Amino acid sequence: YVNPRVELETGIPVPEWIGKTLLELGYAEAITNPWHEALQKVFATKQELICDSEFPSITGIKYWSSRLVPEFAEDG
């Protein structure tokens, strides 16, 4: 799931976000590394994580609070 607000803030349509990394979307490592670290923590702990970050938008830098939630298959 990608919040529709992401499209309004970045100009990148929601469907383009699905299945791609931030690097694949063209973001610099300074932006992508903290996100990837947060996602790895969610995968490792299997716990939800709230993270705050700076993120470039079409109108300048924005400050986002994101809720990263693991979703489990039937087999865990």
Secondary structure, DSSP 8 states (H G I E B T S, - for coil): ---THHHHHHS--HHHHTT--TTTTT--HHHHHHHHHHHHHHHHH---EEEEEEEEETTEEEEEEEEE-----TT-
